């Protein structure tokens, strides 16, 4: 996935038509659109194909199964038009590797969840993040997911991950700021509700892109 504005739109809407309309409306302001279970379960995989006509699609299914199932999940979403998948890292080497191998066969990218942005994340995943980052790096993952709303942890992930790409959710409703996250080491920012719940989604996206520091060449 190419980095341009630095903004990724999380289209967590059950209404597929609305997701497509907003994506079209802000298409020049975003690097990709991220789809998750809500939109896929409500609209089917067809929505991946439809969105991929406008924009690079990241399938955020937080894939976390045994390797042969991970392969099938990846194959299905890549065949539907996704350019990247997000998988969990806590499942360990073989499960992540299954995603990366499938992605390589299908010219897709894999981003691995290193840490999460909700308060309970401290309880489990944060203890494992250093090892997850090492495995993701050794396997050649395209990048990591780490929280924008916890700049200290984000800085730590940045340090540990050296120059791996970091995509950061947690901006806006979850309390994080785009500028702070970029300064802490994020490469691209993932935003959902602050865009799709805004009265003027384009205006909201413009403001975030400004905060990221993107200037139109
Ligand atoms: O809070 P928002 O509405 O901007 O949505 C954030 C998106 O990022 C959403 O799709 C969610 O699944 C994803 N995400 C997190 O919020 C936190 C994580 O740790 C990982 C992914």
Boltz pocket constraint, residues with backbone or C-beta under 6 A from the ligand:
constraints:
  - pocket:
      binder: B
      contacts: [[A, 10], [A, 12], [A, 36], [A, 60], [A, 115], [A, 116], [A, 117], [A, 118], [A, 145], [A, 147], [A, 169], [A, 170], [A, 171], [A, 172], [A, 173], [A, 174], [A, 190], [A, 191], [A, 192], [A, 193], [A, 194]]
      max_distance: 6.0
